[in-house]
Amino acid sequence: MLGSVGVAEAFEPKTTSSGELIRWKRTGGLSVAIAAPEHEIPGGIDNAVVGMREAFEPWFDEIPMIDIEFTPIANADAAIGGKDERNTVVWYYEGWNERFDERALAMTVTTYSRKTGAIIDADIAINAQRYRWTAAGSEDCSGKFDLQNVMAHEVGHLVGLAHEDDIDEVTMFPTSASCEVKKRDLADDDINGVEFLYLDPALLEGPEPDAAGPVNPLAGCSASGDASTTWVGALLLLLASVPLSQRGRRRRRRSRVPLLAALLAAPFVVPTSAQASTLVHLPVEQMAREASVVVRGKVVASDSRWDRGLIVTDSVVAVSECWTEAPCPERIVVRQLGGEVGDVGMLVEGTAPLVRDDEVVLFARARPDGRFAPVGMAQGAFSIARQPGGALVLHRSLRDLALVTETGAKADRIERFSAQSLRKMVTAARRRK
């Protein structure tokens, strides 16, 4: 299972299943292909492109051995995948639900070496099928989400950081609201985290990338098309009008005391889970109404494989109880993006931790291919633990999710229920469906 390393109760770096830090281990240029929105958004398409760029820049301002470079791409030619040799930001106006959870605002997909933790490829997907976006900050943002604010958080995952749950003013804090803009600017803890990952250039490895883009050790073809759409020419001029590297433009020096404490604490780090994404918070009652089935069962098998350029993991759950009115199958297959195949891993933010031999209660929606997916990703999976005396306690930890609430209030990161009370909640919610 993927993990993270907690350092002095501060930032959370991500690690592979073998304990290696997940980070970029290279020097020179790192190319990111940015697709502009296909439709006009508040603040304008040009400001949206600038906002996406500026979400990357403060992070990479703190990684002096890597020069971030931006290139325009037609959204129709952009794709999410671990073998396409391209780091991409892509907008989904359709087809989102076939790959991701419908409630997710944005997803970061990171492909890495399991043995070394070196990032091979990283992509960010933006859900324009369900949500409305703005590039105008807090102006005219009612019911919309600030693009740069959400992107800055996702880029933090792209450079190797997980969530910081205790400091609500940092970019990597996992709760936000519509109209929020405070994550645009990095806080001390964010910068201390990225410097912990990239402080020593000797930690970097691998050949220098050529001018064509990042080096990708995965075999595979790049599916790039002709970017001849009208806006692409304008976008190219926009990108060219600003220097590719603006190192130091907004660079802010901060106290190194927290970083020193983190480095001193490094030999005593403890592995924890480290998956994250930006989703709308779902109460139990809402998940019960949206689920095709709610089952109690045991994870009896799990298998990861490549599928159309992505790693997917199928987990088989043997059903012991059906909590919904319709008959449930004896076994359900739960498909999620991400996993590790050989030496290659793919971290897809927000997946539910389904570990073999674990007992779970699963809120699942049916997929078109006959498999299932957890409702709300990790929100839809409850672990079962038996207490002294035999009582069952069900809990879902939301620590690994960035949750958007209507008010921006901090969501309860750990929720616990008795089996009886949770089942009653499901039954009552289904009756009102």
C-alpha positions in Angstrom: 0.0 0.0 0.0 1.2 3.5 -0.8 2.3 5.6 2.1 3.6 8.9 3.3 6.2 9.9 5.8 5.2 12.2 8.6 7.9 14.6 9.5 7.8 16.5 12.9 4.0 16.7 12.7 4.3 19.0 9.7 4.3 18.4 5.9 3.6 14.9 4.6 5.9 13.5 1.8 4.6 10.5 -0.2 6.3 7.2 -0.5 6.1 4.0 -2.5 5.1 0.6 -1.0 8.9 0.0 -0.6 9.3 3.2 1.4 11.0 5.4 -1.2 10.1 9.1 -1.4 8.0 9.8 -4.5 9.6 12.9 -6.1 11.2 14.1 -9.3 14.7 12.8 -9.5 16.1 14.7 -12.5 17.8 18.0 -13.5 17.2 20.4 -16.3 13.9 21.1 -18.1 10.5 19.6 -17.1 7.8 20.2 -19.7 4.2 20.5 -18.8 1.6 20.7 -21.6 -1.3 22.9 -20.6 -4.7 22.6 -22.4 -6.8 25.7 -22.2 -10.6 25.5 -21.4 -12.7 24.8 -24.5 -15.4 27.2 -23.3 -15.3 30.7 -21.9 -15.2 30.9 -18.1 -15.5 33.9 -15.7 -12.2 35.7 -15.8 -11.5 34.6 -19.4 -9.5 31.8 -21.0 -6.3 33.7 -21.0 -6.4 34.3 -17.3 -7.3 30.6 -16.8 -4.1 29.7 -18.7 -2.0 32.1 -16.6 -3.6 30.8 -13.4 -2.7 27.2 -14.3 0.9 28.3 -14.9 1.1 30.2 -11.7 -0.1 27.2 -9.8 3.1 25.4 -10.8 5.6 28.2 -10.5 5.8 28.8 -6.7 6.4 25.1 -6.2 9.1 24.8 -8.8 10.7 28.2 -7.7 11.8 26.1 -4.7 13.3 23.3 -6.9 16.2 25.2 -8.5 17.7 22.1 -10.3 14.5 21.8 -12.4 13.3 24.4 -14.9 9.5 24.1 -15.4 8.6 24.7 -19.0 5.1 25.2 -20.4 3.8 24.3 -23.9 0.2 24.7 -25.3 -1.8 21.8 -26.4 -5.3 21.4 -27.8 -7.6 19.9 -25.2 -8.7 17.3 -27.8 -5.1 16.1 -28.0 -4.5 16.0 -24.2 -4.7 12.7 -22.4 -4.2 11.1 -19.0 -1.8 8.2 -19.0 1.5 6.8 -17.6 3.0 5.8 -21.0 2.4 8.9 -23.1 5.7 10.7 -22.2 3.9 13.9 -21.5 3.0 15.8 -18.3 -0.4 17.2 -19.0 -3.2 19.4 -17.6 -6.5 18.3 -19.4 -10.1 19.4 -19.1 -12.8 16.7 -19.2 -16.2 17.9 -20.6 -17.4 14.4 -21.1 -16.3 10.9 -20.1 -15.2 11.9 -16.6 -17.4 9.4 -14.9 -16.0 6.5 -16.8 -12.5 7.1 -15.4 -12.9 9.1 -12.1 -15.5 9.7 -9.4 -18.2 12.0 -10.5 -17.8 14.1 -7.3 -14.1 14.9 -7.8 -13.2 18.4 -8.9 -9.7 17.5 -10.0 -7.4 14.5 -10.0 -3.6 14.1 -10.0 -2.3 10.9 -11.7 1.4 10.2 -10.9 3.4 7.4 -12.4 6.7 6.5 -10.6 9.3 3.8 -10.1 8.4 1.6 -7.2 12.1 0.9 -6.4 13.4 4.5 -6.5 10.3 6.7 -6.1 11.4 8.7 -9.2 8.4 10.3 -10.9 8.1 9.2 -14.5 5.0 11.1 -15.6 2.3 13.3 -13.9 -1.0 14.6 -15.1 -3.8 16.7 -13.7 -7.4 16.2 -14.8 -10.0 18.9 -14.3 -13.7 18.0 -14.0 -15.5 20.5 -16.4 -18.3 18.0 -16.9 -19.9 18.6 -13.5 -18.4 21.7 -12.0 -18.1 25.4 -13.1 -14.8 27.1 -12.8 -13.5 30.7 -12.6 -10.2 32.4 -13.2 -11.4 35.7 -11.6 -10.6 34.9 -8.0 -13.5 35.7 -5.6 -15.2 37.9 -8.1 -18.3 36.4 -9.8 -17.6 33.0 -8.3 -20.9 32.0 -6.8 -21.3 28.2 -7.3 -17.9 28.1 -9.0 -14.4 27.0 -8.0 -11.2 29.0 -8.3 -9.0 27.3 -10.8 -5.6 28.4 -9.5 -6.6 27.6 -5.9 -7.5 24.0 -6.7 -4.6 23.6 -9.1 -2.0 24.8 -6.6 -3.2 22.1 -4.2 -3.0 19.4 -6.9 0.5 20.6 -8.0 1.6 20.1 -4.4 0.7 16.4 -4.9 2.5 16.4 -8.2 5.8 17.4 -6.6 5.4 14.7 -3.9 3.5 16.1 -0.9 0.5 14.6 0.8 -1.8 16.6 3.1 -1.2 18.7 6.2 -4.2 18.3 8.4 -3.3 20.5 11.3 -2.6 23.9 9.7 -5.6 25.3 7.9 -3.8 28.2 6.2 -1.4 26.0 4.1 -1.9 25.1 0.5 -1.8 21.3 1.4 -4.6 21.6 4.0 -7.3 19.2 2.7 -10.5 21.3 3.1 -11.6 24.2 0.9 -14.7 25.9 -0.4 -16.0 27.5 -3.5 -14.6 31.0 -4.1 -11.6 30.2 -1.9 -8.3 31.7 -3.1 -5.9 31.4 -0.1 -4.2 28.2 -1.4 -2.8 30.2 -4.3 0.1 31.3 -2.1 2.4 28.8 -0.4 2.8 28.9 3.3 6.0 28.1 5.3 5.0 24.5 5.8 4.4 24.0 2.1 7.8 25.3 1.2 9.5 23.4 4.1 8.0 20.2 2.7 9.2 20.8 -0.9 12.7 21.7 0.4 12.8 18.5 2.4 12.2 16.6 -0.8 14.5 18.6 -3.0 17.1 20.2 -0.7 20.0 18.0 -1.7 20.7 18.0 -5.5 22.7 14.8 -5.0 19.5 13.0 -4.4 18.5 13.6 -8.0 19.4 11.0 -10.6 18.7 10.1 -14.2 19.9 11.5 -17.6 19.5 15.0 -18.6 16.2 15.5 -20.6 16.5 16.7 -24.1 14.6 19.7 -25.5 11.7 17.5 -26.7 10.5 17.0 -23.2 10.9 14.8 -20.1 12.7 11.5 -20.2 10.3 8.6 -19.6 11.7 5.1 -19.1 8.3 3.5 -19.8 7.9 2.1 -23.3 5.0 3.5 -25.2 3.9 5.8 -28.0 2.9 9.4 -27.6 -0.5 10.2 -29.0 0.0 13.9 -29.9 -2.2 15.5 -32.5 -2.2 18.6 -34.6 -2.8 21.6 -32.4 -4.2 23.7 -35.1 -7.4 25.0 -33.3 -7.7 28.8 -33.4 -7.1 29.4 -29.7 -3.8 27.4 -29.8 -2.0 30.0 -31.8 -3.2 32.7 -29.3 -2.2 30.5 -26.4 1.3 30.0 -27.8 1.7 33.8 -28.0 0.5 34.1 -24.5 2.9 31.5 -23.2 5.7 33.0 -25.2 5.1 36.5 -23.9 6.2 35.5 -20.4 9.7 34.0 -19.7 9.5 30.2 -19.2 11.5 30.4 -16.0 10.7 33.2 -13.6 12.7 31.9 -10.7 12.6 34.3 -7.8 9.6 36.3 -9.1 7.5 35.5 -6.1 10.1 33.7 -4.1 9.7 34.4 -0.4 12.4 33.4 2.2 11.1 31.8 5.4 12.3 30.6 8.7 14.2 27.4 8.4 13.5 26.3 12.0 10.6 24.0 11.1 12.7 22.5 8.3 15.7 21.9 10.6 13.4 20.1 13.0 12.0 18.0 10.2 15.4 17.0 9.0 16.5 16.1 12.6 13.3 14.0 13.0 13.8 12.2 9.6 15.3 9.0 11.0 12.3 8.5 13.2 9.6 8.9 10.6 6.5 6.6 10.6 4.8 5.4 7.4 1.1 6.4 7.0 -1.3 6.4 4.1 -0.9 9.1 1.4 -3.5 9.4 -1.2 -5.3 12.6 -1.9 -7.7 14.3 -4.2 -10.2 17.2 -4.3 -13.8 15.9 -3.8 -17.1 17.2 -2.5 -17.8 15.9 1.1 -20.6 13.3 1.1 -22.6 12.5 4.2 -23.5 8.8 4.8 -27.1 9.4 3.9 -26.2 10.9 0.5 -23.9 8.0 -0.3 -26.6 5.5 0.6 -29.0 7.2 -1.8 -26.5 7.3 -4.7 -25.1 3.7 -4.2 -26.3 0.9 -6.5 -25.5 -1.5 -3.6 -24.3 -1.2 0.0 -22.6 -4.4 1.1 -20.6 -5.8 4.0 -17.9 -8.3 3.0 -14.3 -9.3 2.9 -11.6 -8.4 0.4 -10.5 -11.8 -0.9 -8.3 -10.8 -3.9 -6.6 -7.9 -5.5 -4.9 -7.6 -8.9 -3.3 -4.6 -10.7 -2.7 -4.4 -14.4 -2.2 -2.0 -17.3 -5.3 -1.0 -19.2 -5.2 1.5 -22.1 -2.2 3.3 -20.7 -3.3 3.4 -17.1 -2.8 1.0 -14.2 -6.1 -0.3 -12.7 -6.6 -2.4 -9.6 -9.5 -4.9 -9.3 -10.4 -5.9 -5.8 -12.8 -8.8 -5.2 -15.2 -8.4 -2.2 -17.0 -11.6 -1.0 -20.4 -10.3 0.2 -21.7 -11.5 3.6 -24.5 -9.0 4.0 -26.6 -7.0 1.6 -27.7 -3.7 3.1 -29.9 -2.6 0.1 -33.3 -3.7 -0.9 -32.3 -5.4 -4.2 -30.5 -8.7 -4.1 -26.7 -8.3 -4.1 -24.3 -10.6 -6.0 -22.2 -13.1 -4.0 -19.1 -11.2 -5.0 -18.4 -7.8 -6.5 -15.4 -6.6 -8.4 -14.3 -3.1 -7.4 -12.2 -1.3 -10.1 -10.1 1.7 -9.2 -7.3 3.5 -11.0 -3.8 3.2 -9.6 -1.6 0.4 -8.2 1.8 -1.1 -8.8 2.8 -3.4 -11.7 6.3 -4.7 -11.5 8.6 -1.7 -10.9 6.0 0.9 -12.1 3.4 2.4 -9.8 0.6 4.8 -10.5 -0.7 7.0 -7.7 -4.3 8.1 -8.4 -5.5 10.5 -5.8 -8.4 9.5 -3.5 -8.8 5.8 -4.0 -10.4 3.6 -1.3 -7.9 1.4 0.6 -9.2 -2.1 -0.1 -6.6 -4.4 1.4 -6.8 -8.2 1.1 -8.4 -10.0 4.1 -9.9 -6.7 5.4 -13.5 -6.6 6.3 -15.4 -3.6 4.9 -18.7 -2.0 4.3 -18.8 -0.6 0.8 -21.1 1.9 -0.8 -20.7 1.1 -4.5 -22.0 2.3 -7.8 -22.3 0.1 -10.8 -20.0 0.7 -13.7 -20.9 0.2 -17.3 -18.5 -2.7 -17.6 -20.3 -4.7 -14.8 -17.7 -3.8 -12.1 -18.3 -1.4 -9.3 -16.6 1.7 -7.9 -16.8 3.2 -4.4 -19.2 6.2 -4.1 -17.1 9.2 -3.3 -13.9 7.2 -3.7 -12.4 6.6 -0.2 -15.5 8.1 1.4 -17.5 5.1 0.3 -15.4 2.4 2.1 -15.7 1.7 5.8 -13.2 -0.6 7.6 -14.5 -3.0 10.2 -12.7 -3.5 13.5 -13.8 -5.8 16.4 -13.6 -4.2 19.8 -13.0 -6.1 23.1 -16.2 -7.8 24.0 -17.1 -8.4 20.3 -18.7 -5.1 19.3 -18.1 -4.0 15.7 -16.9 -0.5 15.0 -17.0 0.8 11.5 -14.9 3.8 10.5 -13.9 5.7 7.4 -10.8 7.9 7.6 -11.1 10.9 5.3 -7.5 12.0 6.1 -6.4 11.1 2.5 -9.0 13.3 0.8 -9.2 17.0 0.1 -12.8 17.7 0.9 -14.8 20.7 -0.4 -17.6 21.8 1.9 -20.3 24.4 1.3 -18.9 26.7 4.1 -15.2 25.7 3.9 -15.5 24.4 7.5 -13.0 21.6 8.4 -14.6 18.2 7.7 -14.4 15.5 10.4 -11.4 13.5 9.1 -12.4 10.3 11.0 -16.0 9.1 11.4 -16.9 6.0 13.5 -20.2 4.1 13.7 -21.5 0.9 15.1 -22.6 -1.6 12.5 -26.2 -1.4 13.7 -26.3 2.4 13.6 -24.7 2.7 10.1 -27.1 0.0 8.7 -30.1 1.9 10.1 -28.8 5.1 8.5 -28.5 3.3 5.1 -32.0 1.8 5.4 -33.6 5.2 6.3 -31.9 7.0 3.5 -32.9 4.4 0.9 -36.5 4.7 2.0 -36.4 8.4 1.3 -34.6 7.9 -2.1 
